Amino acid sequence: MLDRLRTMFAVEELRKRILYTIGMLLVFRLGAHIPVPGVNTELVGEALRGLFGEGLFDFIGMFTGGALQEFSLFALGVIPYINASIIFSLLIPVFPKLKALQQQGREGRRKLTQYTRWATVGLALVQAYAMSFLVVREGLVHPGIPMVWFFLTSIIALTTGTIFLMWIGERITENGIGNGVSMIIMAGIVARFPAQLTQTYLEISEGAVSPLWGVGLIVVFVAVIAGAVVVQQGQRKIPIQYAKRTSGRRVYGGHTSHLPMRVNQGGVIPIIFASALLTLPSSIATWVPGLTWLQRFVEPGSIGYLVAYVALIFFFTYFYSSLVFDPADISKNLRESGGFIPGVRPGQPTAEYLSKVSGRLLLVGAAFLSFVAVLPFIFTAVSGIRGFHLGGTSLLILVGVGIDTLMQIEAHLVMRQYESLVKGTGFLGRRAG
């Protein structure tokens, strides 16, 4: 382990990327503790917890790193950005112009990213106004502050905080290690672990919870992480045979390869999208007093919430796969390159075969994601542990982001080794010099 760390920091580019990522995440954690001016921070946390409900408040806190509890500059977190990404993911298959942009390569993706940014700004403005309205309605603003001035200050501060987090995420993706937005979410989750573990220890030490459930918590924690790693890394290798073809005096093809198909193609995206989307009904019910019945129906842990949660996870698992995996396109490319799957005819039969295999793998992946997402609510109801939220969503995000980050680090190390080989040799293997 220590040798691996030394190797990582020995590579200058990789060291700069890691330190850059750590620095940006520290900026995020500092901003999470800077409150919006004019708010009574001593009362705002408990007041919002009462409005949203314990489950939803902790759920939003997962995406904001606890910034909502202090009504800080980053109180909205990256939720508006995630919602904007969901909206455009759903719109791309519907509108041909957006689908054409997606297929235009780098330039098309750049335009889609720009549209997502503007949509994030719009959603952040709406959510900032709604959160400011709740604070004013509950009397959490310091006396003597004009309401117009507070609304203006609060909306600008919250919206700017979200935009700044979006910028940090993009900079981490470009100049650091890992996916920036996912790294921000992971940092917020990890930052809340010490307080939750302390609360759980107090529950056990005071006799409110049996110590056996503490041991059970550790066992389930380890088992879920191990299962998540297996599923995240699990894949089925489809054998590909390439036919021999002659061009002049050279013979091409004739070798065997494989097409890797992951069990969980979407990674943590389906569960993040499902979680973020389920916060909308509860948030609307909180802002509109006449919809309190809706808040009870979609309260995290309720039957309606769990059913909707599982359904959305299945939907986004298959939906995201349809965006990144096209069996017809793969079948066409295999046919043009002279490849085929043994025992399967090229063309449409290959596409149908790949679609069938993908559907079975996605079923396993979606079922596992759903099980891990529902498991914490079952464990909490049975054990009575309230301090530590064994969030299946949290654990899957941590495992998924951790694996992706380690794979990027490994890729940099491998690339560095190849560069050293190229620099150390000249033409036909002779020493350069």
Wavefront OBJ file of the C-alpha trace (Angstrom):
o trace
v 0.000 0.000 0.000
v 2.769 2.430 0.959
v 4.728 1.471 -2.165
v 1.678 2.216 -4.280
v 1.264 5.636 -2.652
v 4.929 6.426 -3.198
v 4.592 5.419 -6.843
v 1.535 7.622 -7.273
v 3.199 10.707 -5.849
v 6.442 9.996 -7.684
v 4.729 10.745 -11.007
v 4.679 14.527 -11.264
v 1.527 14.874 -13.376
v -0.421 12.414 -11.229
v 0.773 14.121 -8.043
v -0.415 17.492 -9.333
v -3.799 16.052 -10.264
v -4.292 14.425 -6.856
v -3.267 17.563 -4.953
v -5.480 19.691 -7.213
v -8.456 17.442 -6.466
v -7.806 17.539 -2.715
v -7.481 21.331 -2.809
v -10.779 21.761 -4.662
v -12.576 19.437 -2.246
v -11.204 21.441 0.688
v -12.668 24.587 -0.898
v -16.009 22.779 -1.093
v -15.872 21.794 2.573
v -14.937 25.344 3.633
v -17.827 26.820 1.648
v -20.221 24.335 3.262
v -19.666 26.106 6.603
v -20.134 29.715 5.396
v -23.798 30.616 6.128
v -25.991 32.848 4.008
v -26.071 36.349 5.606
v -29.059 37.155 7.781
v -30.080 33.598 8.753
v -30.301 32.344 12.330
v -27.990 29.351 11.912
v -28.716 28.052 15.426
v -32.363 27.347 14.572
v -32.374 26.776 10.820
v -31.182 23.154 10.965
v -33.896 21.864 13.304
v -36.572 23.976 11.613
v -35.783 22.580 8.153
v -35.560 19.063 9.574
v -39.083 19.477 10.919
v -40.355 20.822 7.595
v -38.760 18.246 5.326
v -38.985 15.326 7.697
v -36.035 13.451 9.156
v -35.660 11.069 6.213
v -35.768 13.652 3.444
v -33.604 16.121 5.355
v -30.859 13.519 5.860
v -31.262 12.411 2.269
v -30.705 15.940 0.925
v -27.873 16.332 3.417
v -26.125 13.434 1.690
v -25.919 15.400 -1.572
v -25.019 18.685 0.131
v -22.514 17.371 2.652
v -24.526 18.794 5.564
v -24.492 22.319 4.072
v -28.292 22.531 4.185
v -28.273 22.191 7.973
v -26.319 25.451 8.278
v -28.033 27.084 5.278
v -24.602 27.788 3.848
v -23.547 29.009 0.413
v -23.602 25.404 -0.833
v -26.977 24.534 0.729
v -28.375 23.455 -2.649
v -25.312 21.351 -3.416
v -25.148 19.855 -6.895
v -28.821 18.820 -6.849
v -29.834 21.416 -9.506
v -27.033 20.161 -11.767
v -28.110 16.532 -11.302
v -31.735 17.432 -12.040
v -30.671 19.332 -15.179
v -28.641 16.310 -16.310
v -31.661 14.063 -15.761
v -33.877 16.390 -17.800
v -31.511 16.433 -20.767
v -30.932 12.678 -20.557
v -34.686 12.196 -20.908
v -35.022 14.796 -23.663
v -32.205 13.554 -25.924
v -34.106 10.484 -27.250
v -37.258 12.588 -27.755
v -35.848 15.570 -29.675
v -33.906 14.723 -32.883
v -31.840 17.931 -32.670
v -30.505 17.026 -29.237
v -29.796 13.460 -30.385
v -27.944 14.846 -33.407
v -25.829 17.028 -31.123
v -24.936 14.004 -29.034
v -23.752 12.172 -32.146
v -21.621 15.077 -33.395
v -18.725 14.179 -31.149
v -16.826 16.630 -29.008
v -18.433 19.791 -30.407
v -21.949 18.427 -29.939
v -21.224 17.337 -26.371
v -19.823 20.784 -25.653
v -23.117 22.388 -26.703
v -25.129 19.900 -24.628
v -22.919 20.712 -21.646
v -23.601 24.396 -22.191
v -27.367 23.781 -22.288
v -27.090 21.740 -19.078
v -25.273 24.619 -17.388
v -27.992 27.111 -18.276
v -30.671 24.679 -17.111
v -28.743 24.306 -13.838
v -28.805 28.078 -13.347
v -32.570 28.175 -13.924
v -33.280 25.314 -11.531
v -30.926 26.797 -8.929
v -32.776 30.128 -9.066
v -36.131 28.405 -8.523
v -34.853 26.230 -5.670
v -32.992 29.164 -4.078
v -36.182 31.206 -4.033
v -38.129 28.278 -2.552
v -35.548 27.692 0.201
v -35.415 31.413 1.005
v -39.221 31.495 1.175
v -39.199 28.627 3.699
v -36.644 30.410 5.867
v -38.700 33.615 5.854
v -41.969 31.752 6.494
v -40.504 30.010 9.534
v -39.148 33.260 10.971
v -35.490 32.231 10.752
v -34.258 35.620 9.502
v -32.620 38.007 11.978
v -34.933 40.894 13.011
v -34.448 44.216 11.289
v -33.343 42.811 7.931
v -35.576 43.974 5.044
v -37.250 40.998 3.393
v -36.528 42.236 -0.146
v -32.841 42.597 0.673
v -32.716 39.142 2.280
v -34.441 37.473 -0.693
v -32.052 39.140 -3.102
v -28.973 38.240 -1.059
v -30.084 34.678 -0.353
v -31.078 33.836 -3.929
v -27.834 35.230 -5.336
v -25.739 33.450 -2.688
v -27.403 30.029 -3.099
v -27.460 30.183 -6.907
v -23.850 31.334 -7.078
v -22.871 28.549 -4.675
v -24.382 25.914 -6.962
v -22.728 27.437 -10.031
v -19.404 27.519 -8.191
v -19.779 23.843 -7.245
v -20.565 23.010 -10.862
v -17.393 24.871 -11.886
v -15.357 23.014 -9.239
v -16.720 19.707 -10.543
v -15.764 20.517 -14.128
v -12.279 21.653 -13.082
v -11.717 18.436 -11.120
v -12.818 16.374 -14.118
v -10.475 18.299 -16.412
v -7.436 18.922 -14.198
v -7.837 16.473 -11.325
v -8.700 12.829 -10.747
v -12.146 11.271 -11.140
v -15.506 12.695 -12.108
v -15.785 16.109 -10.440
v -19.471 16.083 -9.487
v -19.242 12.523 -8.162
v -16.147 13.464 -6.143
v -18.042 16.379 -4.566
v -20.912 14.086 -3.579
v -18.468 11.526 -2.187
v -16.643 14.203 -0.155
v -19.953 15.311 1.362
v -20.842 11.727 2.299
v -17.455 11.032 3.902
v -17.571 14.328 5.827
v -20.750 13.215 7.625
v -19.439 9.787 8.703
v -17.624 10.870 11.927
v -20.703 12.598 13.373
v -22.927 9.631 12.487
v -20.513 7.110 14.009
v -20.303 9.208 17.184
v -24.098 9.317 17.439
v -24.324 5.558 16.945
v -21.718 4.989 19.669
v -23.760 7.136 22.049
v -26.923 5.169 21.244
v -25.156 1.884 22.041
v -23.351 3.170 25.149
v -26.578 4.621 26.577
v -28.405 1.319 26.100
v -30.857 2.534 23.483
v -29.502 -0.036 21.013
v -28.061 -3.493 21.682
v -24.291 -3.832 21.065
v -25.069 -6.838 18.847
v -26.707 -4.495 16.366
v -23.482 -2.490 16.319
v -21.633 -5.642 15.262
v -24.383 -6.347 12.742
v -23.941 -2.852 11.338
v -20.252 -3.523 10.697
v -20.985 -6.911 9.093
v -23.662 -5.481 6.790
v -21.414 -2.517 5.992
v -18.542 -4.790 4.897
v -20.858 -7.187 3.021
v -22.507 -4.387 1.057
v -19.147 -2.885 0.096
v -17.834 -6.304 -1.021
v -20.991 -6.985 -3.031
v -20.877 -3.534 -4.608
v -17.261 -4.049 -5.690
v -18.095 -7.444 -7.227
v -21.094 -6.096 -9.140
v -19.310 -2.900 -10.234
v -16.387 -4.902 -11.594
v -18.429 -7.846 -12.834
v -18.677 -8.349 -16.579
v -19.430 -10.972 -19.162
v -16.920 -11.428 -21.960
v -18.534 -12.172 -25.315
v -16.027 -14.035 -27.560
v -15.331 -12.354 -30.908
v -13.690 -14.233 -33.802
v -12.140 -12.315 -36.684
v -12.016 -13.962 -40.092
v -8.764 -14.072 -42.034
v -8.480 -11.755 -45.000
v -5.597 -11.179 -47.406
v -4.452 -7.768 -48.642
v -1.516 -8.064 -51.010
v 1.054 -10.261 -49.310
v -0.273 -9.617 -45.822
v -2.858 -11.656 -43.932
v -5.114 -9.822 -41.481
v -7.477 -11.189 -38.851
v -7.708 -14.764 -37.735
v -7.411 -13.881 -34.049
v -9.880 -14.115 -31.172
v -10.913 -11.246 -28.923
v -13.800 -10.516 -26.587
v -16.444 -7.865 -26.016
v -16.749 -6.993 -22.285
v -20.302 -6.301 -21.093
v -20.549 -4.948 -17.554
v -23.233 -6.151 -15.151
v -23.835 -2.583 -13.968
v -23.237 -0.442 -17.052
v -24.576 2.741 -15.489
v -22.428 2.574 -12.346
v -23.886 4.866 -9.687
v -25.766 7.054 -12.168
v -29.144 5.192 -11.906
v -29.223 5.388 -8.120
v -28.090 9.044 -8.064
v -30.721 10.012 -10.627
v -33.455 8.064 -8.804
v -32.500 9.597 -5.456
v -32.391 13.145 -6.804
v -35.694 12.778 -8.645
v -37.482 11.520 -5.525
v -36.548 14.679 -3.625
v -38.746 16.791 -5.910
v -42.222 15.645 -4.703
v -41.242 15.998 -1.035
v -39.719 19.419 -1.676
v -42.849 20.617 -3.479
v -45.012 19.245 -0.645
v -42.883 21.184 1.839
v -43.268 24.460 -0.031
v -47.024 24.045 -0.633
v -48.896 23.620 2.688
v -51.895 21.896 1.071
v -49.778 18.960 -0.097
v -48.743 17.568 3.288
v -50.335 14.232 2.344
v -47.864 13.941 -0.542
v -44.943 14.460 1.835
v -46.113 11.567 3.998
v -46.534 9.369 0.924
v -43.006 9.978 -0.396
v -41.223 10.170 2.968
v -38.001 8.099 2.741
v -38.742 4.690 4.237
v -42.456 4.661 3.434
v -43.917 1.960 1.200
v -44.731 4.444 -1.572
v -41.211 5.829 -1.475
v -39.552 2.396 -1.620
v -41.735 1.237 -4.516
v -41.020 4.425 -6.478
v -37.329 4.178 -5.601
v -36.999 0.623 -6.956
v -39.026 1.469 -10.083
v -36.845 4.500 -10.853
v -33.635 2.524 -10.319
v -34.803 -0.095 -12.840
v -35.899 2.622 -15.256
v -32.646 4.583 -15.155
v -30.556 1.393 -15.324
v -32.153 0.354 -18.613
v -32.496 3.920 -19.871
v -28.841 4.814 -19.338
v -27.773 1.541 -20.958
v -29.811 2.425 -24.054
v -27.832 5.666 -24.324
v -24.344 4.165 -24.040
v -24.839 0.666 -25.490
v -26.341 0.181 -28.953
v -26.404 -3.505 -30.028
v -27.251 -2.615 -33.646
v -24.277 -0.267 -33.917
v -21.908 -2.802 -32.353
v -23.200 -5.511 -34.694
v -22.605 -3.234 -37.680
v -19.051 -2.412 -36.594
v -18.252 -6.087 -36.035
v -19.517 -6.994 -39.480
v -17.512 -4.248 -41.165
v -14.316 -5.294 -39.381
v -14.787 -8.971 -40.225
v -15.681 -10.025 -36.682
v -18.454 -12.318 -35.548
v -19.685 -14.118 -32.438
v -19.171 -17.894 -32.750
v -22.494 -19.603 -33.266
v -24.355 -16.365 -34.052
v -24.968 -15.068 -37.561
v -23.712 -11.531 -38.332
v -26.126 -8.625 -38.713
v -29.523 -8.579 -37.037
v -29.110 -11.933 -35.185
v -25.939 -10.557 -33.540
v -27.775 -7.395 -32.473
v -30.610 -9.479 -31.006
v -28.146 -11.726 -29.185
v -26.296 -8.762 -27.671
v -29.603 -7.158 -26.691
v -30.721 -10.369 -24.948
v -27.450 -10.709 -23.024
v -27.483 -7.031 -22.078
v -31.071 -7.295 -20.813
v -30.197 -10.204 -18.507
v -27.113 -8.453 -17.139
v -29.050 -5.245 -16.556
v -31.731 -7.177 -14.671
v -29.108 -8.514 -12.275
v -27.482 -5.090 -11.910
v -30.776 -3.264 -11.310
v -31.920 -5.912 -8.806
v -28.685 -5.549 -6.841
v -28.893 -1.744 -6.845
v -32.492 -1.938 -5.638
v -31.618 -4.409 -2.882
v -28.770 -2.250 -1.583
v -30.947 0.874 -1.789
v -33.772 -0.705 0.252
v -31.548 -2.595 2.725
v -30.738 0.442 4.952
v -34.404 1.181 5.609
v -35.029 -2.453 6.580
v -31.952 -2.584 8.828
v -32.854 0.707 10.544
v -36.425 -0.446 11.187
v -35.248 -3.748 12.680
v -32.212 -2.563 14.676
v -33.459 0.824 15.834
v -30.127 2.494 15.005
v -30.883 6.097 14.064
v -27.501 7.774 14.388
v -25.736 6.079 11.488
v -27.657 5.910 8.231
v -26.369 2.803 6.479
v -27.217 4.445 3.196
v -27.108 1.983 0.365
v -27.032 4.992 -1.920
v -24.084 6.420 0.017
v -22.142 3.167 -0.037
v -22.745 2.574 -3.744
v -21.633 6.106 -4.546
v -18.505 5.679 -2.416
v -17.644 2.324 -3.986
v -18.461 3.401 -7.535
v -16.586 6.689 -7.355
v -13.691 5.036 -5.530
v -13.336 2.333 -8.194
v -13.519 4.836 -11.060
v -10.916 7.044 -9.381
v -8.550 4.129 -8.768
v -8.946 3.031 -12.389
v -8.004 6.523 -13.574
v -4.959 6.528 -11.314
v -3.989 3.098 -12.637
v -4.390 4.352 -16.204
v -2.045 7.281 -15.481
v 0.535 4.926 -13.972
v 0.344 2.551 -16.948
v 0.636 5.461 -19.379
v 3.658 6.717 -17.457
v 5.323 3.297 -17.751
v 4.778 3.231 -21.504
v 6.154 6.748 -21.821
v 9.310 5.716 -19.981
v 9.713 2.754 -22.322
v 9.302 4.968 -25.381
v 11.720 7.589 -24.061
v 14.278 4.985 -23.103
v 14.475 3.309 -26.516
v 15.145 4.490 -29.986
v 14.387 3.135 -33.436
v 14.128 -0.688 -33.530
v 14.722 -0.883 -29.777
v 18.122 0.854 -29.754
v 18.850 3.367 -27.018
v 17.798 6.893 -27.885
v 20.482 9.397 -27.584
l 1 2 3 4 5 6 7 8 9 10 11 12 13 14 15 16 17 18 19 20 21 22 23 24 25 26 27 28 29 30 31 32 33 34 35 36 37 38 39 40 41 42 43 44 45 46 47 48 49 50 51 52 53 54 55 56 57 58 59 60 61 62 63 64 65 66 67 68 69 70 71 72 73 74 75 76 77 78 79 80 81 82 83 84 85 86 87 88 89 90 91 92 93 94 95 96 97 98 99 100 101 102 103 104 105 106 107 108 109 110 111 112 113 114 115 116 117 118 119 120 121 122 123 124 125 126 127 128 129 130 131 132 133 134 135 136 137 138 139 140 141 142 143 144 145 146 147 148 149 150 151 152 153 154 155 156 157 158 159 160 161 162 163 164 165 166 167 168 169 170 171 172 173 174 175 176 177 178 179 180 181 182 183 184 185 186 187 188 189 190 191 192 193 194 195 196 197 198 199 200 201 202 203 204 205 206 207 208 209 210 211 212 213 214 215 216 217 218 219 220 221 222 223 224 225 226 227 228 229 230 231 232 233 234 235 236 237 238 239 240 241 242 243 244 245 246 247 248 249 250 251 252 253 254 255 256 257 258 259 260 261 262 263 264 265 266 267 268 269 270 271 272 273 274 275 276 277 278 279 280 281 282 283 284 285 286 287 288 289 290 291 292 293 294 295 296 297 298 299 300 301 302 303 304 305 306 307 308 309 310 311 312 313 314 315 316 317 318 319 320 321 322 323 324 325 326 327 328 329 330 331 332 333 334 335 336 337 338 339 340 341 342 343 344 345 346 347 348 349 350 351 352 353 354 355 356 357 358 359 360 361 362 363 364 365 366 367 368 369 370 371 372 373 374 375 376 377 378 379 380 381 382 383 384 385 386 387 388 389 390 391 392 393 394 395 396 397 398 399 400 401 402 403 404 405 406 407 408 409 410 411 412 413 414 415 416 417 418 419 420 421 422 423 424 425 426 427 428 429 430 431 432 433
